[in-house]
């Protein structure tokens, strides 16, 4: 091969290397803090592995196949870097596959960025790579030395990671590692579909008729609620109430709905995890007692696959899903399902003659796209201005409408309690996680790249009690009113629900029940990113 052909051949190979390095280079620029130099090494190693069949056989289709695989890997990761400022991970896949079409469209609407234009040069690079195929061989002495050295390095690197049992973590590129991890973990969620209720040894500590209502909010950051001191009057109704307890030091351990709900509905917590099909769920507990359980939701029951939350709550005695706007049609993105649709099934559950009832109310709350979370009557702040201004205004409108929803639920229960004074009624509202609406950096959403922003986990937690329930708790020395500033994390909500229901069961841990006299308030609140939550306002 003459010098001219060698130079041309080297340039053709450089085009392929440029394609491989394009995505990690963009990732390094976008968020150097979470960028891993090892990811570049891995891509180059796997480039050698994928090119080896072509080097040995000289068949062009093998080179094209290798190029396509490398392009696909970079394409997926490039999108994730641009939108979420981090490489693809298993959590993102879980969230995506448990997200309906509406949510996906809303998410993209808020994440649209000119950086998506980076796909143009990336695709152009791919076209060049397919047209300029380098002639790689294994003939000359120099080529034999180079390829032998490369293969030796690959073998040693792979062998070392296999011996130390870290091959998936340290020798597989981000995209493939995320997919493999997702497949392994998804088997646990899929087992929920066929899991049957556990019959547990449980009894009631009192025969008093009891109603517990758990209002599960969505994406609500308490720092955007005037109830917690926000400058705008976004929660005037709750703020005016004199019959609620407002807790200001409660956080979520997770930054997405799936993991948050999976935690607080089971005995699992951040320190102790068991497989979901073998750990105890709140519906196992309720099923083992006279309690009748309800799951009433304005979130769609399915995503691209069976929704993990739906699998978990399938054992509720009564299940109602009011959201009928989600489908595969683009038309669904132009509609909305407001949380007030939950009022009728909630009233039906409250009026049920069962002596002991637990009702879960799952809101759409303040989920993106914010301007579709509230009717026009609740557009307190104008949906105008630049993107930042619009997002803040529409999010605050969603919080304003959410205030109406939660206040209405408490009012319904107050009315019911006045006509049924013998029934001990409890209701608390909290959000599954928060939302960073430019509270920390020039950023909007509840995803994160490395460290969870406080805005993603600082949630509201509000408790309403009927007079009879107040009397009962006071008589049993439950220090509810003195817990307003006590640290708490909702992955332990499982135990608080059991405590409020008055259920005696071996799996109950009174040190993890927020309302219990023996609650352990010194527990480190370790978030899903591995860091301990720090309240910057008090630390």
ZIRA-V662380 format. One line per field, one symbol per residue. psi: psi as a letter, one per 40 degrees, with the letter a starting at -180 (. if undefined). A space follows every 10 residues. Layout:
psi->???
//
This chain:
psi->hidddddddd dddddddddd eddddddddd gddehhdddd dddddddddd eddddddehd dddddddddd dddddddddd dddefiiiid ddddddefhi ddddddddde ehieeeeedd dddddddddd dghighifdi dddddddddd dddddddddd dddeffddde ehiddddddd dddddddddd dddehiihhi giiieiehhh hhhhhhahfh hdeehddeei digefdddde iefihhhefh iieieidddd dddeeieiad dhhiideeih iddddddeie ihihhhieii eiadihhddd ddeeeidhhh heheehaeid ddeeiihiee eedddddddd eieidhihhh hhidbfiihd eeeiideegd hhgiaidddd dddddddddd dddddddddd ddddddddeg eehhhihihi idiahhgfdg igihaeiidc hhiddeehii hhhhhidddd dddddefhfd eeedehhihe eedddddddd efhhidehhd eehdeidehh eehhghieee ihhhheee.
//
